[in-house]
């Protein structure tokens, strides 16, 4: 079963970086000028890899924090800064 994943940040630059890092999972980027969201769909098996790729992206690009929604549950993920 596939689950919808949404990753939200305030900066377009960060969202673009995240979308690029998660491109192999069919990521799509949308924004309204105030916040930017990366949408994708992942199987339960892929979810661990998606979250690892996201964490690596945050750490490598000094992104402080993003909001992650998985199956309508909200989480915060912090990068190492």
N, CA, C and O atoms as CSV, one atom per row, in Angstrom:
chain,resi,resn,atom,element,x,y,z
A,1,UNK,N,N,0.839,-1.184,0.000
A,1,UNK,CA,C,0.000,0.000,0.000
A,1,UNK,C,C,0.879,1.241,0.000
A,1,UNK,O,O,1.859,1.320,0.741
A,2,UNK,N,N,0.526,2.198,-0.828
A,2,UNK,CA,C,1.287,3.446,-0.931
A,2,UNK,C,C,0.691,4.495,0.002
A,2,UNK,O,O,-0.521,4.552,0.214
A,3,UNK,N,N,1.568,5.313,0.545
A,3,UNK,CA,C,1.150,6.365,1.457
A,3,UNK,C,C,1.567,7.716,0.888
A,3,UNK,O,O,2.646,7.862,0.315
A,4,UNK,N,N,0.693,8.690,1.058
A,4,UNK,CA,C,1.038,10.038,0.655
A,4,UNK,C,C,1.991,10.661,1.656
A,4,UNK,O,O,1.798,10.549,2.866
A,5,UNK,N,N,3.014,11.315,1.148
A,5,UNK,CA,C,3.995,11.996,1.985
A,5,UNK,C,C,4.063,13.442,1.521
A,5,UNK,O,O,4.182,13.713,0.326
A,6,UNK,N,N,3.986,14.378,2.479
A,6,UNK,CA,C,4.114,15.809,2.182
A,6,UNK,C,C,5.208,16.385,3.077
A,6,UNK,O,O,5.238,16.136,4.282
A,7,UNK,N,N,6.094,17.149,2.475
A,7,UNK,CA,C,7.183,17.782,3.208
A,7,UNK,C,C,7.070,19.280,2.954
A,7,UNK,O,O,7.107,19.725,1.807
A,8,UNK,N,N,6.933,20.058,4.030
A,8,UNK,CA,C,6.672,21.488,3.906
A,8,UNK,C,C,7.799,22.295,4.537
A,8,UNK,O,O,8.297,21.965,5.614
A,9,UNK,N,N,8.193,23.368,3.838
A,9,UNK,CA,C,9.223,24.285,4.321
A,9,UNK,C,C,8.850,25.705,3.908
A,9,UNK,O,O,7.986,25.911,3.056
A,10,UNK,N,N,9.514,26.675,4.524
A,10,UNK,CA,C,9.226,28.081,4.226
A,10,UNK,C,C,9.996,28.613,3.023
A,10,UNK,O,O,9.627,29.640,2.454
A,11,UNK,N,N,11.063,27.917,2.634
A,11,UNK,CA,C,11.932,28.456,1.583
A,11,UNK,C,C,11.879,27.609,0.316
A,11,UNK,O,O,12.006,26.385,0.362
A,12,UNK,N,N,11.692,28.277,-0.803
A,12,UNK,CA,C,11.636,27.588,-2.094
A,12,UNK,C,C,12.944,26.858,-2.377
A,12,UNK,O,O,12.935,25.745,-2.904
A,13,UNK,N,N,14.059,27.476,-2.031
A,13,UNK,CA,C,15.368,26.862,-2.255
A,13,UNK,C,C,15.462,25.503,-1.548
A,13,UNK,O,O,15.952,24.531,-2.123
A,14,UNK,N,N,14.991,25.446,-0.300
A,14,UNK,CA,C,15.018,24.194,0.452
A,14,UNK,C,C,14.081,23.166,-0.175
A,14,UNK,O,O,14.436,21.995,-0.308
A,15,UNK,N,N,12.890,23.606,-0.558
A,15,UNK,CA,C,11.915,22.688,-1.161
A,15,UNK,C,C,12.431,22.132,-2.484
A,15,UNK,O,O,12.223,20.956,-2.783
A,16,UNK,N,N,13.099,22.962,-3.276
A,16,UNK,CA,C,13.659,22.505,-4.547
A,16,UNK,C,C,14.737,21.463,-4.306
A,16,UNK,O,O,14.787,20.444,-4.995
A,17,UNK,N,N,15.594,21.713,-3.337
A,17,UNK,CA,C,16.650,20.769,-2.974
A,17,UNK,C,C,16.050,19.435,-2.526
A,17,UNK,O,O,16.519,18.375,-2.940
A,18,UNK,N,N,15.025,19.484,-1.691
A,18,UNK,CA,C,14.366,18.276,-1.197
A,18,UNK,C,C,13.689,17.537,-2.345
A,18,UNK,O,O,13.796,16.315,-2.443
A,19,UNK,N,N,13.003,18.257,-3.201
A,19,UNK,CA,C,12.331,17.641,-4.342
A,19,UNK,C,C,13.341,16.926,-5.239
A,19,UNK,O,O,13.085,15.816,-5.705
A,20,UNK,N,N,14.481,17.561,-5.478
A,20,UNK,CA,C,15.531,16.940,-6.286
A,20,UNK,C,C,16.067,15.671,-5.617
A,20,UNK,O,O,16.291,14.661,-6.284
A,21,UNK,N,N,16.272,15.727,-4.298
A,21,UNK,CA,C,16.795,14.574,-3.560
A,21,UNK,C,C,15.821,13.395,-3.577
A,21,UNK,O,O,16.236,12.239,-3.494
A,22,UNK,N,N,14.526,13.693,-3.685
A,22,UNK,CA,C,13.499,12.644,-3.646
A,22,UNK,C,C,12.883,12.387,-5.015
A,22,UNK,O,O,11.811,11.789,-5.116
A,23,UNK,N,N,13.552,12.833,-6.056
A,23,UNK,CA,C,13.043,12.713,-7.421
A,23,UNK,C,C,12.724,11.267,-7.810
A,23,UNK,O,O,11.744,11.019,-8.513
A,24,UNK,N,N,13.532,10.326,-7.367
A,24,UNK,CA,C,13.298,8.924,-7.736
A,24,UNK,C,C,11.990,8.369,-7.159
A,24,UNK,O,O,11.537,7.298,-7.562
A,25,UNK,N,N,11.393,9.092,-6.229
A,25,UNK,CA,C,10.116,8.679,-5.640
A,25,UNK,C,C,8.941,9.456,-6.233
A,25,UNK,O,O,7.836,9.424,-5.690
A,26,UNK,N,N,9.178,10.152,-7.342
A,26,UNK,CA,C,8.110,10.866,-8.031
A,26,UNK,C,C,7.695,12.151,-7.339
A,26,UNK,O,O,6.518,12.512,-7.359
A,27,UNK,N,N,8.641,12.842,-6.730
A,27,UNK,CA,C,8.313,14.063,-5.993
A,27,UNK,C,C,7.799,15.164,-6.918
A,27,UNK,O,O,8.233,15.299,-8.062
A,28,UNK,N,N,6.870,15.936,-6.389
A,28,UNK,CA,C,6.312,17.096,-7.088
A,28,UNK,C,C,6.332,18.270,-6.131
A,28,UNK,O,O,6.060,18.116,-4.940
A,29,UNK,N,N,6.654,19.442,-6.651
A,29,UNK,CA,C,6.797,20.644,-5.834
A,29,UNK,C,C,5.670,21.614,-6.126
A,29,UNK,O,O,5.317,21.846,-7.282
A,30,UNK,N,N,5.103,22.185,-5.058
A,30,UNK,CA,C,4.117,23.258,-5.232
A,30,UNK,C,C,4.316,24.276,-4.120
A,30,UNK,O,O,4.757,23.940,-3.021
A,31,UNK,N,N,3.987,25.509,-4.421
A,31,UNK,CA,C,4.142,26.557,-3.417
A,31,UNK,C,C,3.163,27.688,-3.652
A,31,UNK,O,O,2.611,27.849,-4.740
A,32,UNK,N,N,2.964,28.463,-2.606
A,32,UNK,CA,C,2.053,29.600,-2.703
A,32,UNK,C,C,2.764,30.916,-2.369
A,32,UNK,O,O,2.117,31.942,-2.161
A,33,UNK,N,N,4.105,30.876,-2.320
A,33,UNK,CA,C,4.868,32.072,-1.989
A,33,UNK,C,C,5.182,32.187,-0.509
A,33,UNK,O,O,6.173,32.817,-0.141
A,34,UNK,N,N,4.369,31.598,0.343
A,34,UNK,CA,C,4.613,31.628,1.792
A,34,UNK,C,C,5.209,30.322,2.282
A,34,UNK,O,O,6.054,30.313,3.177
A,35,UNK,N,N,4.766,29.216,1.692
A,35,UNK,CA,C,5.319,27.912,2.046
A,35,UNK,C,C,5.391,27.057,0.788
A,35,UNK,O,O,4.685,27.300,-0.190
A,36,UNK,N,N,6.255,26.056,0.836
A,36,UNK,CA,C,6.498,25.177,-0.294
A,36,UNK,C,C,6.343,23.744,0.171
A,36,UNK,O,O,6.811,23.382,1.251
A,37,UNK,N,N,5.685,22.924,-0.643
A,37,UNK,CA,C,5.425,21.542,-0.273
A,37,UNK,C,C,5.890,20.600,-1.369
A,37,UNK,O,O,5.633,20.809,-2.554
A,38,UNK,N,N,6.587,19.548,-0.930
A,38,UNK,CA,C,6.992,18.469,-1.821
A,38,UNK,C,C,6.033,17.316,-1.562
A,38,UNK,O,O,5.887,16.871,-0.424
A,39,UNK,N,N,5.381,16.832,-2.612
A,39,UNK,CA,C,4.442,15.714,-2.519
A,39,UNK,C,C,5.068,14.487,-3.172
A,39,UNK,O,O,5.749,14.592,-4.192
A,40,UNK,N,N,4.829,13.329,-2.575
A,40,UNK,CA,C,5.235,12.076,-3.201
A,40,UNK,C,C,4.421,10.947,-2.593
A,40,UNK,O,O,3.709,11.129,-1.606
A,41,UNK,N,N,4.539,9.798,-3.195
A,41,UNK,CA,C,3.846,8.611,-2.720
A,41,UNK,C,C,4.884,7.521,-2.527
A,41,UNK,O,O,5.719,7.299,-3.403
A,42,UNK,N,N,4.843,6.835,-1.387
A,42,UNK,CA,C,5.839,5.807,-1.087
A,42,UNK,C,C,5.162,4.582,-0.490
A,42,UNK,O,O,4.199,4.690,0.270
A,43,UNK,N,N,5.678,3.432,-0.845
A,43,UNK,CA,C,5.200,2.197,-0.219
A,43,UNK,C,C,5.779,2.134,1.196
A,43,UNK,O,O,6.678,2.902,1.537
A,44,UNK,N,N,5.270,1.232,2.001
A,44,UNK,CA,C,5.798,1.090,3.357
A,44,UNK,C,C,7.281,0.728,3.317
A,44,UNK,O,O,8.052,1.176,4.166
A,45,UNK,N,N,7.678,-0.069,2.347
A,45,UNK,CA,C,9.088,-0.449,2.220
A,45,UNK,C,C,9.949,0.732,1.802
A,45,UNK,O,O,11.093,0.847,2.243
A,46,UNK,N,N,9.420,1.609,0.960
A,46,UNK,CA,C,10.170,2.780,0.493
A,46,UNK,C,C,10.240,3.885,1.534
A,46,UNK,O,O,11.146,4.717,1.483
A,47,UNK,N,N,9.312,3.913,2.469
A,47,UNK,CA,C,9.218,5.026,3.413
A,47,UNK,C,C,10.510,5.225,4.201
A,47,UNK,O,O,10.928,6.364,4.408
A,48,UNK,N,N,11.139,4.167,4.636
A,48,UNK,CA,C,12.397,4.290,5.369
A,48,UNK,C,C,13.467,4.937,4.499
A,48,UNK,O,O,14.205,5.802,4.968
A,49,UNK,N,N,13.557,4.528,3.236
A,49,UNK,CA,C,14.541,5.105,2.314
A,49,UNK,C,C,14.222,6.574,2.036
A,49,UNK,O,O,15.131,7.399,1.945
A,50,UNK,N,N,12.946,6.901,1.902
A,50,UNK,CA,C,12.537,8.290,1.675
A,50,UNK,C,C,12.967,9.159,2.862
A,50,UNK,O,O,13.544,10.230,2.674
A,51,UNK,N,N,12.688,8.699,4.063
A,51,UNK,CA,C,13.041,9.480,5.255
A,51,UNK,C,C,14.554,9.605,5.407
A,51,UNK,O,O,15.037,10.657,5.827
A,52,UNK,N,N,15.309,8.567,5.080
A,52,UNK,CA,C,16.771,8.647,5.132
A,52,UNK,C,C,17.286,9.650,4.098
A,52,UNK,O,O,18.153,10.468,4.407
A,53,UNK,N,N,16.762,9.592,2.882
A,53,UNK,CA,C,17.175,10.535,1.844
A,53,UNK,C,C,16.839,11.972,2.251
A,53,UNK,O,O,17.618,12.892,2.003
A,54,UNK,N,N,15.681,12.153,2.874
A,54,UNK,CA,C,15.287,13.485,3.350
A,54,UNK,C,C,16.249,13.966,4.429
A,54,UNK,O,O,16.715,15.104,4.379
A,55,UNK,N,N,16.546,13.124,5.390
A,55,UNK,CA,C,17.465,13.496,6.478
A,55,UNK,C,C,18.842,13.837,5.926
A,55,UNK,O,O,19.448,14.822,6.348
A,56,UNK,N,N,19.343,13.038,4.991
A,56,UNK,CA,C,20.640,13.319,4.373
A,56,UNK,C,C,20.623,14.678,3.675
A,56,UNK,O,O,21.588,15.437,3.761
A,57,UNK,N,N,19.525,14.981,2.985
A,57,UNK,CA,C,19.379,16.260,2.290
A,57,UNK,C,C,19.400,17.422,3.285
A,57,UNK,O,O,20.062,18.433,3.048
A,58,UNK,N,N,18.681,17.280,4.389
A,58,UNK,CA,C,18.653,18.339,5.400
A,58,UNK,C,C,20.059,18.580,5.953
A,58,UNK,O,O,20.504,19.723,6.062
A,59,UNK,N,N,20.750,17.494,6.298
A,59,UNK,CA,C,22.086,17.621,6.881
A,59,UNK,C,C,23.079,18.222,5.889
A,59,UNK,O,O,23.842,19.121,6.241
A,60,UNK,N,N,23.070,17.731,4.661
A,60,UNK,CA,C,24.040,18.176,3.651
A,60,UNK,C,C,23.826,19.625,3.220
A,60,UNK,O,O,24.767,20.294,2.794
A,61,UNK,N,N,22.599,20.103,3.330
A,61,UNK,CA,C,22.276,21.448,2.846
A,61,UNK,C,C,21.939,22.423,3.968
A,61,UNK,O,O,21.429,23.516,3.723
A,62,UNK,N,N,22.230,22.015,5.199
A,62,UNK,CA,C,22.024,22.860,6.376
A,62,UNK,C,C,20.604,23.417,6.449
A,62,UNK,O,O,20.401,24.597,6.736
A,63,UNK,N,N,19.631,22.555,6.186
A,63,UNK,CA,C,18.219,22.918,6.319
A,63,UNK,C,C,17.820,22.607,7.756
A,63,UNK,O,O,17.935,21.465,8.203
A,64,UNK,N,N,17.356,23.608,8.472
A,64,UNK,CA,C,17.122,23.468,9.910
A,64,UNK,C,C,15.990,22.501,10.241
A,64,UNK,O,O,16.158,21.625,11.089
A,65,UNK,N,N,14.836,22.647,9.581
A,65,UNK,CA,C,13.690,21.823,9.934
A,65,UNK,C,C,12.653,21.845,8.834
A,65,UNK,O,O,12.511,22.834,8.115
A,66,UNK,N,N,11.926,20.742,8.710
A,66,UNK,CA,C,10.781,20.655,7.808
A,66,UNK,C,C,9.654,19.940,8.529
A,66,UNK,O,O,9.873,19.200,9.487
A,67,UNK,N,N,8.450,20.177,8.048
A,67,UNK,CA,C,7.275,19.467,8.544
A,67,UNK,C,C,7.019,18.316,7.579
A,67,UNK,O,O,6.994,18.516,6.365
A,68,UNK,N,N,6.829,17.110,8.114
A,68,UNK,CA,C,6.588,15.922,7.300
A,68,UNK,C,C,5.224,15.358,7.674
A,68,UNK,O,O,4.944,15.108,8.847
A,69,UNK,N,N,4.386,15.161,6.676
A,69,UNK,CA,C,3.078,14.527,6.876
A,69,UNK,C,C,3.105,13.166,6.195
A,69,UNK,O,O,3.376,13.065,4.999
A,70,UNK,N,N,2.821,12.118,6.968
A,70,UNK,CA,C,2.732,10.766,6.429
A,70,UNK,C,C,1.391,10.209,6.892
A,70,UNK,O,O,1.120,10.116,8.089
A,71,UNK,N,N,0.563,9.842,5.924
A,71,UNK,CA,C,-0.751,9.272,6.240
A,71,UNK,C,C,-1.505,10.142,7.242
A,71,UNK,O,O,-2.047,9.635,8.224
A,72,UNK,N,N,-1.541,11.440,6.998
A,72,UNK,CA,C,-2.262,12.416,7.826
A,72,UNK,C,C,-1.741,12.540,9.260
A,72,UNK,O,O,-2.461,13.001,10.146
A,73,UNK,N,N,-0.500,12.132,9.484
A,73,UNK,CA,C,0.137,12.343,10.782
A,73,UNK,C,C,1.307,13.295,10.567
A,73,UNK,O,O,2.086,13.138,9.627
A,74,UNK,N,N,1.421,14.290,11.454
A,74,UNK,CA,C,2.445,15.320,11.304
A,74,UNK,C,C,3.668,15.002,12.161
A,74,UNK,O,O,3.559,14.561,13.305
A,75,UNK,N,N,4.841,15.243,11.561
A,75,UNK,CA,C,6.114,15.055,12.234
A,75,UNK,C,C,7.005,16.241,11.880
A,75,UNK,O,O,6.796,16.896,10.859
A,76,UNK,N,N,7.985,16.512,12.711
A,76,UNK,CA,C,9.014,17.506,12.394
A,76,UNK,C,C,10.330,16.756,12.261
A,76,UNK,O,O,10.653,15.894,13.078
A,77,UNK,N,N,11.089,17.098,11.214
A,77,UNK,CA,C,12.421,16.518,11.046
A,77,UNK,C,C,13.406,17.667,11.043
A,77,UNK,O,O,13.229,18.658,10.333
A,78,UNK,N,N,14.459,17.519,11.854
A,78,UNK,CA,C,15.488,18.545,11.967
A,78,UNK,C,C,16.763,18.069,11.296
A,78,UNK,O,O,17.121,16.892,11.350
A,79,UNK,N,N,17.431,19.009,10.668
A,79,UNK,CA,C,18.734,18.731,10.098
A,79,UNK,C,C,19.819,19.089,11.091
A,79,UNK,O,O,19.580,19.832,12.043
A,80,UNK,N,N,21.010,18.564,10.870
A,80,UNK,CA,C,22.159,18.899,11.696
A,80,UNK,C,C,22.720,20.227,11.208
A,80,UNK,O,O,23.028,20.381,10.027
A,81,UNK,N,N,22.850,21.170,12.107
A,81,UNK,CA,C,23.385,22.469,11.680
A,81,UNK,C,C,24.517,22.910,12.564
A,81,UNK,O,O,25.086,23.981,12.350
